[in-house]
């Protein structure tokens, strides 16, 4: 079976970590997108406060199948 995918770019954020930032983006996207099949992390950034990581930002490409 052949498929056709469209991909979009999302950025998720978290104070907990990279995996939580990814899950935040995917959870929110799943509220309006269906057929999500894959993701690729394209960028990871962090915010520093008082010499410690305070916040993560992770940018993803998310692929989903077209109807």
C-alpha positions, 0 to 999 in steps of 0.5 A: 500500500502506498501513502502520501504524507504532508509534514508540518513544523511544530515547537513544543516547550517544557520545564521538565525536559526534551521528551516532555517538550516533544510530547507537549507538541504532539499532544496539542497537534493531535487535537486537530490533526489525525493520521500523524505517523512520524516526527523528526527533531530538527532543533533543540534549544534551552533557556538558562536561569541562574546557571541552570536549564530553566526551559526546553524548546524542541522543534519537530517536523511531524508527518501525517497521512492525507485522506 
